Amino acid sequence: MNLKHITLSIIALTAIGSTAVTSATSVSAATAASSKVQVAPSSDVIYINNDNGAKVYHNVTSGKVATSANSVQTNTAWSIDKTAMVNGKTYYEIGNDTWVSSSDVSFNAPVVAINKVLYVSSNGGNVNLYSSANDGYYVDNSVADGNAYNVYAQTTDQNGQVWYNLGSNEWINGQYMTEEEPSVKYTMSATAYDPAVLGSSMGYSGVAANLSRFPKGTQLKITLGDGTVMYRTVNDTGYFALSNSNQLDIAMPNSQALSFGRQTITVQVVK
């Protein structure tokens, strides 16, 4: 299942010359001469978190810091090339000699308000909730697979993973959420068999089912008792399945089939 993620636009750095740079006024030469400048390469991403946007600066590495009349927009993301410290103040280069101040940015993505329904998708297990997307603590609560929840905000952690707020400041990792409503889950009984032993050449991608319940060609998601997930297509019916609509016979090599025994499984129709 695919998650549709709402992400922040990464503004092209080549565009900043026309959108955020105007005439600037440099500090005096005497001040520049006394400036202490330290420059280091960087490859991080920063987010503008000043509600009024971030002022743009030039000539930072020379110590002659000049301010543009314009700014870059709040809640935008920028790749940075260098970090510079001038007289104890930090600047980040977001383009060719185009800098913003550390006081206007964050390394954490902003929280974006949303209001929609998402479903937990965790292959049968519960998913823990946390106090925040970045280094949050477990809030002693979890959500169950298949349940629907209203989500009220989203953000992105330092690794680029989307997180959703389920309310009451409880956050869930977005990899366990989907916009697609899950199909009905059936609890069934399963055994295993080797088609080759029966003289069949159908291979091991299929499953025998009661065809009145799952017609041939039906694609199934099967979750075993230990959490193992397999996808099989109904291509046969067997003695047990023929007489029991709540029974599946899963094709697999004989060595595996002998140890499979009888298990309780969860089945969902994929299509």
N, C-alpha and C positions, 0 to 999 in steps of 0.2 A: 504494500500500500504506500502511496506516495504522500508525503506531507507537503502542503503548500506553505511555504515560509514567506513571511513578509520581511524583507531585509532593507536596510538603509542603502540609499544610492551612494556609490563611491564616485564622487565628482572627478572628472578627468583632470589630471594635473595640468595638462596643456592648456586648459580653458581658463586657468586662473588669471593669466596675464590680462585678459580682456574683461574679466568680471570682478576682480578684487584689487587691482593695482591702479592707483592714480598717482598724481604728483605727490612727492613726500618731502619732508624737511628733515635734514640730518642734524645730529648734534654737532656741537662745535669741534674743531680740530683739537683744541686743548683737552676737551673732555675725552675725545677718542684716544688721544695719545696715552691717557692714564687708565684706559679700560683694560681689564683683565679678561681675556677670552679663552675658553676651552671648548674644543670642537671634537665630536666623536661620531662615527658612522652609526646609523640605526636603520632597522627595517620593520618597525612596529606600525600598528594602525592606531590612530587617535580619533576621538569623537569630540566635536565642538559642543560644549555643554553650557556655554554662556547664552542666556535667553536672548540677548541682543546681538549674538554673533561674536566672532573673534576678530580683533584688529589684525591687519597684515603689516609685517615689518620687513625691511630690507637692510642690506649692508651689515648684517649681524656679525659675520665672521671677522670683519675688520674692526669691530667695536664701535663703528659709527652708526648706531641703530637709528633707522629712519622709519617713520610711521606713515602708512598709506591712509588716505581719507576714507577708504572703503573697508568692508569686513567680509568674512566668509560666513555662510549661514549656520545657524545652530542646528544640532542633530544631524550634521553631515559627517561622513567618515573620510579620513585622509591617510594615505600611506606617507610615512616620513622617511627622509633620506639621511638626515643628520640631526644631532642634538647639539646645541651650543649653550654654554653658560657665559653670560656677560655680566661681570660685577655681581655674581651671585644670583642672577635671574636666568631662568631656563627658557630657551626657545626651541621650536621644532620646525625643521624645513619641510614644507609640503610641496615645493616646486622650486624651480631655479631661482635661488636667492629670494625666496618667498617664505616667510616664517610666521608662526603664531606663538603666542606666549603660553607657557604652561598653566597660567592662571585661568585660561579660557577653555581648557580641554580636560578630557578624562581618557583613561585607557579602557574603561568599561563602557559598553554600548548603552545608550539611553533606553529607558523603558518606554515602550509605545503602547498606548491604550487601544484595546480592541474589545469586541464583544461578539463572540460566536461560540458555537457548540463544537467540541471535539470529542473523539472517542479514544479510550485507552486501548492500545494494541500492544500486548506484552506476551503473546503466546501462552496465556493461561495463568501467568503469575501476577502477584501484586507489585506495584511500583511505589517506592518511597517518595515522600514529599520533603522539600527542603525550604529553609527560610529565605534563600536567595539563589540566584543563578551562579554567583561567583563566591565560592568558598562558604556556602551556607551550611548550616547544621541541620541534621535530621530532626523534623518536628514531631516525631513519634506518631506519624499518621501515614497511611498509604491508600492507594486506590486500586480497584480490581479491574482486571482485563474485561473489555467490552462495555464498561460503563460510560455514560455520556456526562460531560461536564461543560458548564459555561466557563470560558476563559476570558479574563478581563484585561490582561496585559501580556506583552512578550518582550524579551530582550535576548541578547546574544552573549555567551560567556567568552572568556579569553581564547578558547579553542575554536570559536566559530559555531558552537552548538546553540540552537534556539531553545529557550525555556519559556514555559507558560505559567502565568499566575492563575490559580484556581479560586482565588479569593482568600481572605484572612491571611495574606502574605504567605501562602503555601505554593511553592513552585515545583513544577514537574519537568523533567528533561523531555524536550520535544521529540526525541527519537521514539518515545513510547506513545505518541499521540497521532491521530489521523483524522482527516475530515470525512473519511468514508465510514458510513455506518456498518458495523460488522454484521456478517450473516449469522443466522441462527446456528447455535451450537447443539449438536446432538451427542448425548452420552450413549455409547454403543459398546458391544462386546466384539473382540477381534481375535482371530487365530491367524496362523500363517501357513502358507503352502508353497511348494516349488513346482511351477507349471511344467518344468522340464521332466520331473519325475513322472508326470502324468502323460508325457509324450507331446507336450505343447511347445511351440516355439515363440510364444507371446512375450517372453522375457520377464523382467522384474519391475517394469514401470506401471503395472496395472494392479487392480484390486477386484476381487469377486464380490458382488453385492446382490441384494434382492432387487431385480430390475424394475419392479413396480414402484420402488422407492427412489432408487438412483439409476436411471436409464443408462445404457451404454454411452460412453463419451463424456459422462459427468466428471468434472475435475473436482477432486476432494483435497482438503487440507486435513491431515490426520495428526493429532497430537497424542503421543503415547503417554503412559503413566509417569515416565521419568522425564517428561518435557521434550523428548525428541519429536521434531516436526518433519513430516514427509508429505510430499504432494504426489498423488496417484490418480490415474484415470480409470474409471470403471470400464472394464473390457471383458468381463466374464461373470458368470454366476456359478455358485458351487452348491454342494448338497446342503451344507448348513445354512448358507445365505439364502438359498432358494426357499427354504421352509421357515426362515426367520428374518424378518425385515430389519431387525435390530442387530444383525450380525454382519461383519465384514471379514473376508479372507484375504490377507495381504500377501502378494507375491514377493518372494525373496528366496535366495539360495537355500538349499536343503539344510546346510549346516546351521544357518541362522534360524530357519523355520523350526527346527527341532527344539531349540532353546527358547523360542518365543513364547510357547505355551498359550494360555488364554489371558487376555488383558482387557481392562476397561479403558476405552479411548474416547477422545473428543473429536467429532467430525464436523467440518464446515464445508458447505458447497462453495467452491471458488467460482465456477461457471459451468 
